[in-house]
Amino acid sequence: MSSTNVAIIGSNGFIGRHLTNFLSLKNNIQVHLFGRSSESIFDRSSFNYKKINLLNSIQNAEYFKNIDIIYYLVSETIPANSWENPLIDVEKNLIPFLTFAECISKLNVKKIVYLSSAGTVYGTTHKKVDENYNKNPFSPYGITKLAIENFLMYYEKKHKINCDIYRISNVYGEGQDTTKGLGLINTFLEKSIVDHKIKIFGDGNNLRNYIYVKDVAQLLGLSLTADVNTSETYNLSSNDTLTINQIVDLIKTTVSEPFQVEYVDKRESDNTTIDLDNTKILKAVTNFNFTPIKQGMTETYNFIKNNFLWRK
């Protein structure tokens, strides 16, 4: 049986690393890794890794000429910095994606798997929302994410490149780089350990969904078992939808260090409420059980204690 050539763009990133580990255990999958760094964090003898420039179409045409499925995990911005400078999202995310998509549209790529953002493309919601709910992004970050989703529909129609879009909720877990400004649970755990203080923007009643990164990697694998000739959009979320104050209460039962909670002014770029319906993705997978948030939080805390105490 011939193998499927799968590319992961952003393989050195938080989700990319866990996805690479998950896919490496699969039979008949040949994994090809790409990233901005000169070196891969993985053993060079185990994976084929290349540094990629998404704007270099000549080089990328050679890199992806035999690739069947691409996981596109790249994002250069976060909601907070694009809020202050909307052009950065167009320059750093939209233009590189379109340049890359134009390049591979001339190849034999069968599917692009794209990580979108559930917390920003829907905007603020006041009920549980499924994939067909109105999209009302108010931040440049979410607007760009939704624009890329729509361009994927364009490439499907014009060039017959199918796509799976995963609108992901708030991910946490081992190895997240919180210096980029993302990762509420990881940030709170680190701050409780090192600074003994957690800072909350607003009153702590913002409602969000939280999902463990190893569950994310497993659910993203759905695109390798589904029909490559179809396109789907999923809310990639768990059953854990909690306020920030509830997250703090869980952290208090997880860490051994005492810490204080400081409330500061809310940020305009933050979404106050997002409650996701994950019915569709759970129907598409069989015998899947989410990692309980207390268990995932404990695993993350232990990892941080053993690996990241250098952060100040």
N, C-alpha and C positions, 0 to 999 in steps of 0.2 A: 504493500500500500504506500503510495507516494505521500510525502510529508507536506504540510502547509507551511509556507514561509510567512512568518508573522514579525512585523517590525514594531518596536516600542520606541516612540520619539518622546524623550524625557525619562529615559530608563534610570538615570541617577537620582531622580526626584523621589519624593516621599512615596507616592502611590506607585510610581514606576518601578521602584525597587521591590516592593511587595508583589506587584503583578509579575515581574520577572521571576521571582522565586516560585510563584504559583505555577506559571506556565512552564517553567523548566522541568516540572514533574510530569508533564503531559507527554504521552506517546504521540508520534507522528506530527510533532510541532517543532519546527526549526525557528528559534528565536534570534532575531537580529536587533541589536541595541544601538540607539542613537541618542546623542546628547550634546550640550553646548561645551562640556569640558573636554579637555584633550584625552583624559583617561577615564575608563569605566571603573566603578567601585567593585565590579565583579571580576573574577579571575579571567584573564584574557584567554586562557586556553579553553574555557568553558563556553564563551560567547563571542560572537562576532560583533565588535563595537566600532563605531565610527563617530567622529565629531561631525556635527551637521550644521550647516548654515542654510536656513530655510529659504534664503534669497538667492542661493546659488543653484539655479535650475539645471545647468549643464551637469554639475556634479551629482545632483540628486536624481537626475534621470538615469544615471549609471547605478547609483546606490539602490534604487527601488525598482529596477527593471524586472526583477524576478519575485517581487513581494506580492503576496495575495491579500493580506489584511494588515492594515496600519492602525495601531493605537496611538492617537494624537493626544498626548497628555501635557502639552506645552501651554504655559501661561506666564507672561512676564510681569503681570501687574496684580494688585489686590484692590478691592473696592475703595479703600481709603485713599490710596495715592492717585487712582484714576479720577476720584471725586474732585481732587484739587487740580488735576491736569487731564482733561478728557482726551486731548490729542495723543497722550502716551498710549492709550489703549488701541487707537487706530494704528499708530506707528509700530508698536511693539507686538501687537496680537493680530489685528485684522489683516494688515498688509502682508506680513509673513505667511499667514495662513493662505491667503488668496494666491500668493506667488507659488507656494508649494502645491496647492490644489491644481493650479493651471499646469504645473509640471507633470504631476502624476496622472492628470486627465488624458495624457497622451500615451500612457503605459497600460499595463494589463492588471492594475490593482482592482480587486473585486469589491473591497469594502474599507471604509474609514470608520473607526470607532472613536467617537469624540466625547470628552468629558466637559459637559456644560455645568452650570451652576444653578441648582434649584433655589438657593437662597436669594438670588438676584434676578433671574429671568421672569419669575412670576410677580415680583414686586411684593408689597404688603398684602397679605390675605387675611380673611376673617373666618375661614372655614377650611376643612381638609380639602386639598386640591389634587386632582389627578392630572394626567398628562395633557388632557384636552382643555384644561382651565385657561382662561384668558391670561396672556403674558403682558405684564405692565412693568417692565424694568424701569427704575428711576435713576439708577447710577450708570455712569459710562461703562463700568465693568460689565453689568448685566446687559446693557444695550448691545455691547460688542459680542458677548456670548450668544445672544439671540440672533444677531446678524450672522454669525458664523453658522448657527443652526440653519438659518434660512438659505445661506449659500450652499450648504450641504444638500439641501433639497434641489437647488439649481443644478449642482453637479450630478445628482442622481438623474434628473430629467434629461439634461443635455448630453452627459457623457456615460450614463449607465453605471456610475459608481455608487453602489449602495452604501448606506451609513446606519450605524447604531449610535444614538445619542443617549447619554446617561446624564440626567440632571441630578448631580450629586449633592447630598446634604453636607453637614459639617463633619469632616473626617478627623479622627484622632487615632493615636497608636504609636508604636515604637518607631523612633527615628525621624519624627517630624521636626523640620527646621523652623522654629518659631520666630527667628530673627527676621523673617520676611513679613511678619505681621499677621499671619494666619494661624489658626489652631487654638481655639479657646481652651479646651480641656488640657492640652499639652502645656499651654502658656500658664494656666493656673497651677498646674502641678509643679512646673519649674519654679514659679514665683513662690509657692508655698515652701519649697525646699530651700531655696537660696536666699530669698529676700524676706520670707515669713510675712509677706503681704500680697494680697490680691487686689487689683484695681478693676472696678466694674464701671463701664460707661453707661450712665442712665440709672434707672431704679432696679435693674436686675430682673425685670419681668419680661424681657424679650424672649419670645418663644421660638425655639429652634429644634431641629432634629439632629441627632448625633449618631454616627456610624463608625464602627471599628474598622481600621484599614485592612485587616486580613479578610474581613467579610466583603469589603469593596473589591479586593483582588479576585476573590472567588466568584462574585457576581459578574464582574467584567468578563470572566471566562465564558459567560453565556453566549457571547458573540462568536465563539469558536465552535459551538455545538448547534447553533441556529442555522437556518438556511442562509447561505451567503448571498443569495439572490433576492433577499428581502431587506427592508429597512424598518427599524423600530425606534421608538423613543420611550425611555423608562425614567421614572423617578427612582433614583438609587438612594434609598433611605431605609432606616431601620424602624423598629416600633418604639424607639425611645425619643419622644418629643417632650422636651423639658424647658423650663425657664432657666435663666442663668443662675438665679438664686437656688433652684433645685440642684443644679450642677455643683454649686458651692457646698451645699449640704452633703452631697455624695463624696466630695473631696475630703470633707472633714472626717468622714468615716473610713477614708482610704489612707491618708498620709499620717505619719507619726509626728510630724512637726507642727507645733502651734503656729497659727498665722492670723493676721488681721485682714479685714475686708474694708476697702476704701471705695466709696461711691463718688464718681466725678461726673461732669456734664456729659450728656449723651452725644454721640457723633451722628451728624446728619446722614452719613453714608451707610449707617447700619439699618438693616431691615428689622422692624419691631416684631413681626409675626409671620411665621411660615410653618404650616402644618401639612405634611405631604402624605398622599395616599400611595402606598407601595403595593397595592393589590396586583397590578399588572406584572411587575417583575417577579412577584412570588408565585404567580400562576405559570410563569415561564420556566421556573426552576423546580426541581423535585427534591424533596427531603432536605430543604435548607433550613437551618436554625441560626438565627442571629446570636452573636456572642453577647451575653448579658452585659449591660454597661458597667456594672460593678466589677465584673471579671476583667473586661477590657481595660478599665481604668486602673485596676490593680497591676495588670501586666505592664501597662504604660509607665506607671509610677516606678515599678521595680527597675525597668529598663533605664529610666532617667536617672535614678539613684546610682546605677552602676556605670553609666556612660557619660552623663552630661553635667556633672557637678562643677565643671570648669566654667560654666556660664555664670556671669555676674550681672 
